[in-house]
Amino acid sequence: MALRKKSKTNLGPSKQHNKKEARRASKLAQKKSFQALLADANLELERQAGTKEASIPTPAAAADESPEHTEPQSGDGGHLSTDAAAQAWLRSEEKVTAWLNQYNFKELLQQGQGIVHIQNFFPESVAESILRRIEGVPQASYEAASSEKYDSVEHRFSLAEMDNDDFLLDISKVLWRMMPSTLPNFSIGRYSKNDHISPHDDKVLEQYTRKEYQEKMGKYLGCDPKDVPLTKALKTNHEIDFSREVALVYYLNKDWKTDFGGLFIDLEADKPYLPEFNNLVAFTVPRMHGVTPVVSKSKSNPRKRYSIFGWWLVEGRLYDDEDDIYGEKASSLAKKAGGKQKKTQRKH
């Protein structure tokens, strides 16, 4: 798998000369240990359950009117039936368009002060089929992502491409249509025991050549890469900057409990989110967040945390990745929590 260092796993500042600031920011942002974050998450999730606070469920009309919103049957026959319903939904432009019209992402993000949590995101049959496809992705298709390999933000998990599976590519196309004026960059995420991501803000500028841009957009537009429309900048042979405008994480974990770990922590609102099945979290970039380590209770059958994650990118610079926004936010959060700043030696 050809994996672009700056497009798949970079989680903060990306320039080599800016790694010192990234490491400093990462240490400051980790003022609360993940154990403390998990304890806070337990309390917050209990409070949310008590007040029934939360998210944006799929509109009732859409759920009731769609024949795909049924409990999947057991056995292989049930899986085939559910998969057929999912394929039928994807082939129905009328149904996909009606589903897309439920969500005005720009408006939802504005209402949520930069973050939105949507429950029952896809029709049930589609969500079930996505999970089965991702569970069936062979081990050889995954690549380990770690801070030692890619950048200075401490993290560890595995990822795989979505474009190699026709069904998952179709799902990516639907996600892209939520913000169709963007360049999509989505991957499969898999977290095993102890996998996590330390606090970071996703503020990275990605670079694409004309050929890379045309190959990717050709898949999404269903046309020959040579026929993909180009801006003036992309007509050159230089790498062009793209900014991550909005990030998404779509979760696929049934019966996930808080003590399994793997919680998404929104550090700007001090709010945790369980990575529950068919739930989506999206937020504007930059935004400080992290993922607590996955805890495996069973040695014989350890739980894995699956998701689709990535970004909608826009051409140009929405921010400068050499700015110290990352460090300033981390420092502010550290002070808010009463954490202490520690000086660390830079390792070469």
Residue pairs with C-beta under 8 A, 6 or more apart in sequence:
1 141
1 143
1 160
1 161
3 9
3 143
4 206
5 150
5 151
6 14
6 204
6 205
6 206
6 207
7 185
7 206
7 208
8 145
8 159
8 185
8 187
9 145
9 149
9 150
9 151
9 155
9 159
10 150
10 151
10 204
10 206
11 151
11 153
11 155
11 197
11 200
11 201
11 202
11 204
12 22
12 25
12 26
12 151
12 152
12 153
12 200
12 201
12 202
12 203
12 204
12 326
13 19
13 21
13 22
13 25
13 151
13 152
13 203
13 204
13 321
13 322
13 326
14 151
14 204
14 205
14 321
15 321
15 322
18 321
18 322
19 151
19 152
20 346
21 324
21 326
21 327
22 151
22 152
22 153
22 326
23 152
23 344
23 346
24 327
24 344
25 324
25 326
25 327
25 329
25 330
25 331
26 152
26 153
26 154
26 198
26 199
26 200
26 330
27 341
27 342
27 344
28 327
28 330
28 331
28 333
28 334
28 339
28 341
29 198
29 199
29 200
29 267
29 288
29 290
29 329
29 330
29 333
29 334
30 154
30 198
30 199
31 333
31 334
31 337
31 338
31 339
31 340
32 40
32 337
32 339
34 196
34 290
34 292
34 293
37 263
37 265
37 272
37 290
37 292
38 258
38 261
38 263
38 292
40 270
40 272
41 258
41 263
41 265
41 272
41 292
42 258
44 270
44 271
44 272
45 258
45 272
45 274
47 53
48 54
54 117
54 119
55 117
55 118
55 119
55 279
56 108
56 116
56 117
56 118
56 119
57 118
57 119
57 120
58 102
58 118
58 119
58 120
58 121
59 102
62 98
62 99
62 102
63 69
63 120
63 123
66 89
66 95
66 123
67 85
68 85
68 86
68 88
68 89
68 123
68 124
68 125
68 126
69 123
69 124
69 125
70 85
70 124
70 125
71 124
72 78
72 79
72 81
72 82
72 124
72 125
72 128
73 79
73 81
73 82
79 132
82 125
82 128
82 129
83 125
83 129
83 132
85 125
86 123
86 125
86 126
86 128
86 129
86 130
86 167
87 129
87 167
89 95
89 96
89 123
89 125
89 126
90 96
90 126
90 167
90 170
90 171
90 174
96 174
96 177
99 122
99 123
99 174
100 174
100 177
100 178
103 118
103 178
105 116
105 178
105 179
105 246
105 282
108 116
108 118
109 115
109 116
109 246
109 282
109 283
109 284
113 269
114 268
114 283
114 284
114 287
115 266
115 268
115 269
115 281
115 282
115 283
115 284
115 287
116 280
116 281
116 282
116 283
117 273
117 279
117 280
117 281
118 279
118 280
118 281
118 282
119 276
119 278
119 279
120 278
120 279
121 127
121 250
121 278
121 279
121 280
122 130
122 278
124 278
126 171
127 252
127 277
127 278
129 167
130 167
130 168
130 171
130 252
130 308
131 252
131 254
131 277
131 306
133 165
133 167
133 168
134 168
134 188
134 190
134 252
134 306
134 308
135 306
137 160
137 165
137 188
141 160
141 161
141 164
142 158
142 159
142 160
142 188
142 190
143 158
143 159
143 160
144 156
144 158
145 155
145 156
145 157
145 158
145 159
146 155
146 156
147 153
147 154
147 155
147 156
147 198
153 197
153 198
153 199
153 200
154 196
154 197
154 198
155 196
155 197
155 198
155 200
155 291
156 194
156 195
156 196
156 197
157 189
157 190
157 191
157 192
157 195
157 196
157 197
157 291
158 189
158 190
158 191
158 192
158 195
159 187
159 188
159 189
159 190
160 187
160 188
160 190
161 187
161 188
162 168
162 169
162 171
162 172
162 186
162 187
162 188
162 308
163 169
163 172
163 219
168 188
169 219
171 308
172 184
172 186
172 220
173 220
175 184
175 186
175 248
175 250
175 308
176 182
176 184
176 186
176 220
176 312
178 312
179 245
179 246
179 312
181 314
182 245
182 246
182 312
182 313
182 314
183 208
183 213
183 216
183 217
183 242
183 312
183 313
183 314
183 315
184 216
184 220
184 310
184 311
184 312
184 313
185 206
185 244
185 310
185 311
185 312
185 313
186 248
186 308
186 309
186 310
187 308
187 309
187 310
188 306
188 307
188 308
189 249
189 305
189 306
189 307
189 308
189 309
190 304
190 305
190 306
191 262
191 291
191 294
191 304
191 305
191 306
191 307
192 294
192 296
192 302
192 304
192 305
193 294
193 295
193 296
193 302
194 293
194 294
195 262
195 291
195 293
195 294
195 305
196 261
196 262
196 290
196 291
196 292
196 293
196 294
197 290
197 291
198 290
199 265
199 267
199 288
199 289
199 290
199 330
199 333
200 288
200 289
200 290
200 326
201 285
201 286
201 287
201 288
201 289
201 325
201 326
201 329
202 244
202 247
202 285
202 286
202 287
202 289
202 311
203 244
203 285
203 286
203 319
203 321
203 325
203 326
204 244
204 321
205 241
205 242
205 243
205 317
205 319
205 321
206 241
206 242
206 243
206 244
206 313
207 239
207 240
207 241
207 242
208 216
208 239
208 240
208 242
209 237
209 238
209 239
209 240
210 230
210 234
210 235
210 236
210 237
210 240
211 225
213 228
213 230
213 234
213 240
214 225
214 226
214 228
214 230
215 225
217 225
217 228
218 224
218 225
218 227
218 228
221 228
231 315
233 240
233 315
234 240
234 315
240 315
241 315
241 316
241 317
242 313
242 314
242 315
242 316
243 285
243 313
243 314
243 315
243 316
243 317
243 318
243 319
244 285
244 311
244 312
244 313
244 318
245 284
245 285
245 311
245 312
245 313
245 314
245 318
246 282
246 283
246 284
246 285
246 311
246 312
247 282
247 283
247 284
247 285
247 287
247 309
247 310
247 311
248 280
248 281
248 282
248 308
248 309
248 310
248 311
248 312
249 264
249 275
249 280
249 281
249 282
249 307
249 308
249 309
250 279
250 280
250 307
250 308
250 309
251 275
251 276
251 277
251 278
251 279
251 280
251 281
251 306
251 307
252 277
252 278
252 306
252 307
252 308
253 262
253 275
253 276
253 277
253 303
253 305
253 306
253 307
254 277
255 277
256 262
256 274
256 275
256 276
256 277
256 303
256 305
257 274
258 274
259 295
259 297
260 294
260 295
260 297
260 303
260 305
261 292
261 293
261 294
261 295
262 275
262 291
262 292
262 293
262 294
262 295
262 305
263 272
263 273
263 274
263 275
263 291
263 292
264 272
264 273
264 275
264 281
264 289
264 290
264 291
265 271
265 272
265 273
265 289
265 290
265 291
265 292
266 272
266 273
266 283
266 287
266 288
266 289
267 288
267 289
267 290
267 333
268 287
268 288
268 289
268 329
268 333
273 279
273 281
275 305
275 307
283 289
285 311
285 318
286 319
286 325
286 326
286 329
288 329
288 330
288 333
294 303
294 304
294 305
296 302
296 303
297 303
319 325
331 341
334 340
334 341
